[in-house]
């Protein structure tokens, strides 16, 4: 945003395409969740969003999911009640909604690691993929993951090998 010299990261479109939700920082405790209206060019800050990042708009537009900056909690902002509620705890990363908006997926790197499904209505969780023997590759922790439109998990797997080279330098 031209009038804000700070970082604006992790943008996500509203379902109607008229707004963009983003955070003002990744691991920064001062990070907040903001909404940019493309029609009015106004930026609003979601109430009580300080310390949150990685916002994801639900397909029906009712919720915005966001992670706490320590990645220990996933919260949902409900536009109907104008309140945040906690949904899952762990070592969380990469929230994403199912195409139909019935589920929210998040990776939990606690223990052996897993991909979990959260039901926004009752906020129950279900472990869908165990990542115990999965060797991921990513510069992020937890490593990147997402959900395909058919609800199958997308993960970055390290299947490469390292090459070791020796060089005899002679001048």
Contact map, one row per residue, 1 for C-alpha under 8 A:
111110010000000000000000000000000000000000000000000000000000000000000000000000000000000000000000000000000000000000000000000000000000000000000000000000000000000000000000000
111110000000000000000000000000000000000000000000000000000000000000000000000000000000000000000000000000000000000000000000000000000000000000000000000000000000000000000000000
111110000000000000000000000000000000000000000000000000000000000000000000000000000000000000000000000000000000000000000000000000000000000000000000000000000000000000000000000
111111100000000000000000000000000000000000000000000000000000000000000000000000000000000000000000000000000000000000000000000000000000000000000000000000000000000000000000000
111111100000000000000000000000000000000000000000000000000000000000000000000000000000000000000000000000000000000000000000000000000000000000000000000000000000000000000000000
000111110000000000000001100000000000000000000000000000000000000000000000000000000000000000000000000000000000000000000000000000000000000000000000000000000000000000000000000
000111111000000000000001100000000000000000000000000000000000000000000000000000000000000000000000000000000000000000000000000000000000000000000000000000000000000000000000000
100001111110000000000111100000000000000000000000000000000000000000000000000000000000000000000000000000000000000000000000000000000000000000000000000000000000000000000000000
000000111110000000000111110000000000000000000000000001000000000000000000000000000000000000000000000000000000000000000000000000000000000000000000000000000000000000000000000
000000011111000000000110000000000000000000000000000011100000000000000000000000000000000000000000000000000000000000000000000000000000000000000000000000000000000000000000000
000000011111100000011110000000000000000000000000000001100000000000000000000000000000000000000000000000000000000000000000000000000000000000000000000000000000000000000000000
000000000111110000011100000000000000000000000000000000111000000000000000000000000000000000000000000000000000000000000000000000000000000000000000000000000000000000000000000
000000000011111111111000000000000000000000000000000000001000000000000000000000000000000000000000000000000000000000000000000000000000000000000000000000000000000000000000000
000000000001111111111000000000000000000000000000000000001110100000000000000000000000000000000000000000000000000000000000000000000000000000000000000000000000000000000000000
000000000000111111000000000000000000000000000000000000001111100000000000000000000000000000000000000000000000000000000000000000000000000000000000000000000000000000000000000
000000000000111111100000000000000000000000000000000000000000000000000000000000000000000000000000000000000000000000000000000000000000000000000000000000000000000000000000000
000000000000111111110000000000000000000000000000000000000000000000000000000000000000000000000000000000000000000000000000000000000000000000000000000000000000000000000000000
000000000000111111110000000000000000111000000000000000000000000000000000000000000000000000000000000000000000000000000000000000000000000000000000000000000000000000000000000
000000000000110111111000000000000011110000000000000000000000000000000000000000000000000000000000000000000000000000000000000000000000000000000000000000000000000000000000000
000000000011110011111100000000000011110000000000000000000000000000000000000000000000000000000000000000000000000000000000000000000000000000000000000000000000000000000000000
000000000011110000111110000000001111000000000000000000111000000000000000000000000000000000000000000000000000000000000000000000000000000000000000000000000000000000000000000
000000011111000000011111000000001110000000000000000011100000000000000000000000000000000000000000000000000000000000000000000000000000000000000000000000000000000000000000000
000000011110000000001111110000111100000000000000000111100000000000000000000000000000000000000000000000000000000000000000000000000000000000000000000000000000000000000000000
000001111000000000000111110001111100000000000000000010000000000000000000000000000000000000000000000000000000000000000000000000000000000000000000000000000000000000000000000
000001111000000000000011111101110000000000000000000010000000000000000000000000000000000000000000000000000000000000000000000000000000000000000000000000000000000000000000000
000000001000000000000011111100100000000000000000000011000000000000001000000000000000000000000000000000000000000000000000000000000000000000000000000000000000000000000000000
000000000000000000000000111110100000000000000000000010000000000000001100000000000000000000000000000000000000000000000000000000000000000000000000000000000000000000000000000
000000000000000000000000111111100000000000000000001000000000000000001000000000000000000000000000000000000000000000000000000000000000000000000000000000000000000000000000000
000000000000000000000000001111100000000000000000011100000000000000001000000000000000000000000000000000000000000000000000000000000000000000000000000000000000000000000000000
000000000000000000000001100111110000000000000000011000000000000000000000000000000000000000000000000000000000000000000000000000000000000000000000000000000000000000000000000
000000000000000000000011111111111000000000000000111110000000000000001000000000000000000000000000000000000000000000000000000000000000000000000000000000000000000000000000000
000000000000000000000011100001111100000000001100111110000000000000000000000000000000000000000000000000000000000000000000000000000000000000000000000000000000000000000000000
000000000000000000001111000000111110000000001100110110100000000000000000000000000000000000000000000000000000000000000000000000000000000000000000000000000000000000000000000
000000000000000000001111000000011111000000111100000000000000000000000000000000000000000000000000000000000000000000000000000000000000000000000000000000000000000000000000000
000000000000000000111100000000001111100000111100000000000000000000000000000000000000000000000000000000000000000000000000000000000000000000000000000000000000000000000000000
000000000000000000111000000000000111110011110000000000000000000000000000000000000000000000000000000000000000000000000000000000000000000000000000000000000000000000000000000
000000000000000001110000000000000011111111100000000000000000000000000000000000000000000000000000000000000000000000000000000000000000000000000000000000000000000000000000000
000000000000000001110000000000000001111111000000000000000000000000000000000000000000000000000000000000000000000000000000000000000000000000000000000000000000000000000000000
000000000000000001000000000000000000111110000000000000000000000000000000000000000000000000000000000000000000000000000000000000000000000000000000000000000000000000000000000
000000000000000000000000000000000000111111000000000000000000000000000000000000000000000000000000000000000000000000000000000000000000000000000000000000000000000000000000000
000000000000000000000000000000000001111111100000000000000000000000000000000000000000000000000000000000000000000000000000000000000000000000000000000000000000000000000000000
000000000000000000000000000000000001110111110000000000000000000000000000000000000000000000000000000000000000000000000000000000000000000000000000000000000000000000000000000
000000000000000000000000000000000111100011111000000000000000000000000000000000000000000000000000000000000000000000000000000000000000000000000000000000000000000000000000000
000000000000000000000000000000000111000001111100000000000000000000000000000000000000000000000000000000000000000000000000000000000000000000000000000000000000000000000000000
000000000000000000000000000000011110000000111110100000000000000000000000000000000000000000000000000000000000000000000000000000000000000000000000000000000000000000000000000
000000000000000000000000000000011110000000011111100000000000000000000000000000000000000000000000000000000000000000000000000000000000000000000000000000000000000000000000000
000000000000000000000000000000000000000000001111100000000000000000000000000000000100000000000000000000000000000000000000000000000000000000000000000000000000000000000000000
000000000000000000000000000000000000000000000111110000000000000000000000000000000001000000000000000000000000000000000000000000000000000000000000000000000000000000000000000
000000000000000000000000000000111000000000001111111100000000000000000000000000000000000000000000000000000000000000000000000000000000000000000000000000000000000000000000000
000000000000000000000000000011111000000000000001111100000000000000000000000000000000000000000000000000000000000000000000000000000000000000000000000000000000000000000000000
000000000000000000000000000111110000000000000000111110000000000000011000000000000000000000000000000000000000000000000000000000000000000000000000000000000000000000000000000
000000000000000000000010000010111000000000000000111111000000000001111000000000000000000000000000000000000000000000000000000000000000000000000000000000000000000000000000000
000000000100000000000111111000111000000000000000001111100000000001111000000000000000000000000000000000000000000000000000000000000000000000000000000000000000000000000000000
000000001110000000000110010000000000000000000000000111110000000011100000000000000000000000000110000000000000000000000000000000000000000000000000000000000000000000000000000
000000000111000000001110000000001000000000000000000011111000000111100000000000000000000000000000000000000000000000000000000000000000000000000000000000000000000000000000000
000000000001000000001000000000000000000000000000000001111100000111000000000000000000000000000011100000000000000000000000000000000000000000000000000000000000000000000000000
000000000001111000001000000000000000000000000000000000111110111110000000000000000000000000000000100000000000000000000000000000000000000000000000000000000000000000000000000
000000000000011000000000000000000000000000000000000000011111111110000000000000000000000000000000100010000000000000000000000000000000000000000000000000000000000000000000000
000000000000011000000000000000000000000000000000000000001111110000000000000000000000000000000000101110000000000000000000000000000000000000000000000000000000000000000000000
000000000000001000000000000000000000000000000000000000000111111000000000000000000000000000000000000010000000000000000000000000000000000000000000000000000000000000000000000
000000000000011000000000000000000000000000000000000000001111111100000000000000000000000000000000000000000000000000000000000000000000000000000000000000000000000000000000000
000000000000000000000000000000000000000000000000000000001111111100000000000001110000000000000000000000000000000000000000000000000000000000000000000000000000000000000000000
000000000000000000000000000000000000000000000000000000001101111110000000000111100000000000000000000000000000000000000000000000000000000000000000000000000000000000000000000
000000000000000000000000000000000000000000000000000000111100111111000000000111000000000000000000000000000000000000000000000000000000000000000000000000000000000000000000000
000000000000000000000000000000000000000000000000000001111100001111100000011110000000000000000010000000000000000000000000000000000000000000000000000000000000000000000000000
000000000000000000000000000000000000000000000000000111110000000111110000011100000000000000000010000000000000000000000000000000000000000000000000000000000000000000000000000
000000000000000000000000000000000000000000000000000111100000000011111111111000000000000000011010000000000000000000000000000000000000000000000000000000000000000000000000000
000000000000000000000000000000000000000000000000001110000000000001111111111000000000000000000000000000000000000000000000000000000000000000000000000000000000000000000000000
000000000000000000000000011110100000000000000000001110000000000000111111000000000000000000000000000000000000000000000000000000000000000000000000000000000000000000000000000
000000000000000000000000001000000000000000000000000000000000000000111111100000000000000000000000000000000000000000000000000000000000000000000000000000000000000000000000000
000000000000000000000000000000000000000000000000000000000000000000111111110000000000000001111000000000000000000000000000000000000000000000000000000000000000000000000000000
000000000000000000000000000000000000000000000000000000000000000000111111110000000000000011110000000000000000000000000000000000000000000000000000000000000000000000000000000
000000000000000000000000000000000000000000000000000000000000000000110111111000000000011111110000000000000000000000000000000000000000000000000000000000000000000000000000000
000000000000000000000000000000000000000000000000000000000000000011110011111100000000011110010000000000000000000000000000000000000000000000000000000000000000000000000000000
000000000000000000000000000000000000000000000000000000000000000011110000111110000001111100000000000000000000000000000000000000000000000000000000000000000000000000000000000
000000000000000000000000000000000000000000000000000000000000001111000000011111000001111000000000000000000000000000000001000000000000000000000000000000000000000000000000000
000000000000000000000000000000000000000000000000000000000000001110000000001111100111100000000000000000000000000000000000000000000000000000000000000000000000000000000000000
000000000000000000000000000000000000000000000000000000000000011100000000000111111111000000000000000000000000000000000000000000000000000000000000000000000000000000000000000
000000000000000000000000000000000000000000000000000000000000011000000000000011111110000000000000000000000000000000000000000000000000000000000000000000000000000000000000000
000000000000000000000000000000000000000000000000000000000000010000000000000001111100000000000000000000000000000000000000000000000000000000000000000000000000000000000000000
000000000000000000000000000000000000000000000000000000000000000000000000000001111110000000000000000000000000000000000000000000000000000000000000000000000000000000000000000
000000000000000000000000000000000000000000000010000000000000000000000000000011111111000000000000000000000000000000000000000000000000000000000000000000000000000000000000000
000000000000000000000000000000000000000000000000000000000000000000000000000011101111100000000000000000000000000000000000000000000000000000000000000000000000000000000000000
000000000000000000000000000000000000000000000001000000000000000000000000001111000111110000000000000000000000000000000000000000000000000000000000000000000000000000000000000
000000000000000000000000000000000000000000000000000000000000000000000000001110000011111000000000000000000000000000000000000000000000000000000000000000000000000000000000000
000000000000000000000000000000000000000000000000000000000000000000000000111100000001111100000000000000000000000000000000000000000000000000000000000000000000000000000000000
000000000000000000000000000000000000000000000000000000000000000000000000111100000000111110000000000000000000000000000101001100000000000000000000000000000000000000000000000
000000000000000000000000000000000000000000000000000000000000000000000000111000000000011111000000000000000000000000000100001010000000000000000000000000000000000000000000000
000000000000000000000000000000000000000000000000000000000000000000000001110000000000001111110000000000000000000000000000000000000000000000000000000000000000000000000000000
000000000000000000000000000000000000000000000000000000000000000000000011100000000000000111110000000000000001110000000000000000000000000000000000000000000000000000000000000
000000000000000000000000000000000000000000000000000000000000000000000011100000000000000011111000000000000011110000000000000000000000000000000100000000000000000000000000000
000000000000000000000000000000000000000000000000000000000000000000100011110000000000000011111100000000000111110000000000000000000000000000000100000000000000000000000000000
000000000000000000000000000000000000000000000000000000000000000000100010000000000000000000111110000000000111100000000000000000000000000000001111000000000000000000000000000
000000000000000000000000000000000000000000000000000001000000000000000000000000000000000000011111000000000110000000000000000000000000000000000001110000000000000000000000000
000000000000000000000000000000000000000000000000000001010000000011100000000000000000000000001111100000011110000000000000000000000000000000000000010000000000000000000000000
000000000000000000000000000000000000000000000000000000010000000000000000000000000000000000000111110000011100000000000000000000000000000000000000011000000000000000000000000
000000000000000000000000000000000000000000000000000000011110000000000000000000000000000000000011111111111000000000000000000000000000000000000000001000000000000000000000000
000000000000000000000000000000000000000000000000000000000000000000000000000000000000000000000001111111111000000000000000000000000000000000000000001010100000000000000000000
000000000000000000000000000000000000000000000000000000000010000000000000000000000000000000000000111111000000000000000000000000000000000000000000000010100000000000000000000
000000000000000000000000000000000000000000000000000000000010000000000000000000000000000000000000111111100000000000000000000000000000000000000000000000000000000000000000000
000000000000000000000000000000000000000000000000000000000111000000000000000000000000000000000000111111110000000000000000000000000000000000000000000000000000000000000000000
000000000000000000000000000000000000000000000000000000000000000000000000000000000000000000000000111111110000000000000011000000000000000000000000000000000000000000000000000
000000000000000000000000000000000000000000000000000000000000000000000000000000000000000000000000110111111000000000001111000000000000000000000000000000000000000000000000000
000000000000000000000000000000000000000000000000000000000000000000000000000000000000000000000011110011111100000000001111000000000000000000000000000000000000000000000000000
000000000000000000000000000000000000000000000000000000000000000000000000000000000000000000000011110000111110000000111100000000000000000000000000011000000000000000000000000
000000000000000000000000000000000000000000000000000000000000000000000000000000000000000000011111000000011111000000111100000000000000000000000000000000000000000000000000000
000000000000000000000000000000000000000000000000000000000000000000000000000000000000000000111110000000001111100011110000000000000000000000000100100000000000000000000000000
000000000000000000000000000000000000000000000000000000000000000000000000000000000000000001111000000000000111110011110000000000000000000000000100000000000000000000000000000
000000000000000000000000000000000000000000000000000000000000000000000000000000000000000001111000000000000011111111000000000000000000000000000100000000000000000000000000000
000000000000000000000000000000000000000000000000000000000000000000000000000000000000000001110000000000000001111111000000000000000000000000000000000000000000000000000000000
000000000000000000000000000000000000000000000000000000000000000000000000000000000000000000000000000000000000111110000000000000000000000000000000000000000000000000000000000
000000000000000000000000000000000000000000000000000000000000000000000000000000000000000000000000000000000000111111000000000000000111000000000000000000000000000000000000000
000000000000000000000000000000000000000000000000000000000000000000000000000000000000000000000000000000000011111111100000000000000111000000000000000000000000000000000000000
000000000000000000000000000000000000000000000000000000000000000000000000000000000000000000000000000000000011110111110000000000111111000000000000000000000000000000000000000
000000000000000000000000000000000000000000000000000000000000000000000000000000000000000000000000000000001111000011111000000000111110000000000000000000000000000000000000000
000000000000000000000000000000000000000000000000000000000000000000000000000000000000000000000000000000001111000001111100000011111000000000000000000000000000000000000000000
000000000000000000000000000000000000000000000000000000000000000000000000000000000000000000000000000000111100000000111110000011110000000000000000000000000000000000000000000
000000000000000000000000000000000000000000000000000000000000000000000000000000000000001100000000000000111100000000011111001111000000000000000000000000000000000000000000000
000000000000000000000000000000000000000000000000000000000000000000000000000000000000000000000000000001110000000000001111111110000000000000000000000000000000000000000000000
000000000000000000000000000000000000000000000000000000000000000000000000000100000000001000000000000001110000000000000111111100000000000000000000000000000000000000000000000
000000000000000000000000000000000000000000000000000000000000000000000000000000000000000000000000000000000000000000000011111000000000000000000000000000000000000000000000000
000000000000000000000000000000000000000000000000000000000000000000000000000000000000000000000000000000000000000000000011111100000000000000000000000000000000000000000000000
000000000000000000000000000000000000000000000000000000000000000000000000000000000000001100000000000000000000000000000111111110000000000000000000000000000000000000000000000
000000000000000000000000000000000000000000000000000000000000000000000000000000000000001000000000000000000000000000000111011111000000000000000000000000000000000000000000000
000000000000000000000000000000000000000000000000000000000000000000000000000000000000000100000000000000000000000000011110001111100000000000000000000000000000000000000000000
000000000000000000000000000000000000000000000000000000000000000000000000000000000000000000000000000000000000000000011100000111110000000000000000000000000000000000000000000
000000000000000000000000000000000000000000000000000000000000000000000000000000000000000000000000000000000000000001111000000011111100000000000000000000000000000000000000000
000000000000000000000000000000000000000000000000000000000000000000000000000000000000000000000000000000000000000001111000000001111100000000000000000000000000000000000000000
000000000000000000000000000000000000000000000000000000000000000000000000000000000000000000000000000000000000000001110000000000111110000000000000000000000000000000000000000
000000000000000000000000000000000000000000000000000000000000000000000000000000000000000000000000000000000000000111100000000000111111000000000000000000000000000000000000000
000000000000000000000000000000000000000000000000000000000000000000000000000000000000000000000000000000000000000111100000000000001111110000000000000000000000000000000000000
000000000000000000000000000000000000000000000000000000000000000000000000000000000000000000000000000000000000000111000000000000000111110000000000000000000000000000000000000
000000000000000000000000000000000000000000000000000000000000000000000000000000000000000000000000000000000000000000000000000000000011111000000000000000000000000000000000000
000000000000000000000000000000000000000000000000000000000000000000000000000000000000000000000000000000000000000000000000000000000011111100000000000000000000100000000000000
000000000000000000000000000000000000000000000000000000000000000000000000000000000000000000000000000000000000000000000000000000000000111110000000000000000000111000000000000
000000000000000000000000000000000000000000000000000000000000000000000000000000000000000000000000000000000000000000000000000000000000011111000010000000000011110000000000000
000000000000000000000000000000000000000000000000000000000000000000000000000000000000000000000000000000000000000000000000000000000000001111100010000000000001110000000000000
000000000000000000000000000000000000000000000000000000000000000000000000000000000000000000000000000000000000000000000000000000000000000111111011000000000001000000000000000
000000000000000000000000000000000000000000000000000000000000000000000000000000000000000000000000000000000000000000000000000000000000000011111010000000000000000000000000000
000000000000000000000000000000000000000000000000000000000000000000000000000000000000000000000000000000000000000000000000000000000000000001111111000000000000000000000000000
000000000000000000000000000000000000000000000000000000000000000000000000000000000000000000001000000000000000000000000000000000000000000001111111000000000000000000000000000
000000000000000000000000000000000000000000000000000000000000000000000000000000000000000000111000000000000011100000000000000000000000000000011111000000000000000000000000000
000000000000000000000000000000000000000000000000000000000000000000000000000000000000000000001000000000000000000000000000000000000000000111111111100000000011000000000000000
000000000000000000000000000000000000000000000000000000000000000000000000000000000000000000001100000000000000000000000000000000000000000001011111110000000011000000000000000
000000000000000000000000000000000000000000000000000000000000000000000000000000000000000000000100000000000010000000000000000000000000000000000011111000001111000000000000000
000000000000000000000000000000000000000000000000000000000000000000000000000000000000000000000111000000001000000000000000000000000000000000000001111100001110000000000000000
000000000000000000000000000000000000000000000000000000000000000000000000000000000000000000000001110000001000000000000000000000000000000000000000111111111100000000000000000
000000000000000000000000000000000000000000000000000000000000000000000000000000000000000000000000000000000000000000000000000000000000000000000000011111111100000000000000000
000000000000000000000000000000000000000000000000000000000000000000000000000000000000000000000000011000000000000000000000000000000000000000000000001111110000000000000000000
000000000000000000000000000000000000000000000000000000000000000000000000000000000000000000000000000000000000000000000000000000000000000000000000001111110000000000000000000
000000000000000000000000000000000000000000000000000000000000000000000000000000000000000000000000011000000000000000000000000000000000000000000000001111111000000000000000000
000000000000000000000000000000000000000000000000000000000000000000000000000000000000000000000000000000000000000000000000000000000000000000000000001111111100000000000000000
000000000000000000000000000000000000000000000000000000000000000000000000000000000000000000000000000000000000000000000000000000000000000000000000111100111110000000000000000
000000000000000000000000000000000000000000000000000000000000000000000000000000000000000000000000000000000000000000000000000000000000000000000000111100011111000000000000000
000000000000000000000000000000000000000000000000000000000000000000000000000000000000000000000000000000000000000000000000000000000000000100000011110000001111100000000000000
000000000000000000000000000000000000000000000000000000000000000000000000000000000000000000000000000000000000000000000000000000000000000111000011100000000111110000000000000
000000000000000000000000000000000000000000000000000000000000000000000000000000000000000000000000000000000000000000000000000000000000011110000000000000000011111000000000000
000000000000000000000000000000000000000000000000000000000000000000000000000000000000000000000000000000000000000000000000000000000000001110000000000000000001111100000000000
000000000000000000000000000000000000000000000000000000000000000000000000000000000000000000000000000000000000000000000000000000000000001000000000000000000000111110000000000
000000000000000000000000000000000000000000000000000000000000000000000000000000000000000000000000000000000000000000000000000000000000000000000000000000000000011111000000000
000000000000000000000000000000000000000000000000000000000000000000000000000000000000000000000000000000000000000000000000000000000000000000000000000000000000001111100000000
000000000000000000000000000000000000000000000000000000000000000000000000000000000000000000000000000000000000000000000000000000000000000000000000000000000000000111110000000
000000000000000000000000000000000000000000000000000000000000000000000000000000000000000000000000000000000000000000000000000000000000000000000000000000000000000011111000000
000000000000000000000000000000000000000000000000000000000000000000000000000000000000000000000000000000000000000000000000000000000000000000000000000000000000000001111100000
000000000000000000000000000000000000000000000000000000000000000000000000000000000000000000000000000000000000000000000000000000000000000000000000000000000000000000111110000
000000000000000000000000000000000000000000000000000000000000000000000000000000000000000000000000000000000000000000000000000000000000000000000000000000000000000000011111000
000000000000000000000000000000000000000000000000000000000000000000000000000000000000000000000000000000000000000000000000000000000000000000000000000000000000000000001111100
000000000000000000000000000000000000000000000000000000000000000000000000000000000000000000000000000000000000000000000000000000000000000000000000000000000000000000000111110
000000000000000000000000000000000000000000000000000000000000000000000000000000000000000000000000000000000000000000000000000000000000000000000000000000000000000000000011111
000000000000000000000000000000000000000000000000000000000000000000000000000000000000000000000000000000000000000000000000000000000000000000000000000000000000000000000001111
000000000000000000000000000000000000000000000000000000000000000000000000000000000000000000000000000000000000000000000000000000000000000000000000000000000000000000000000111
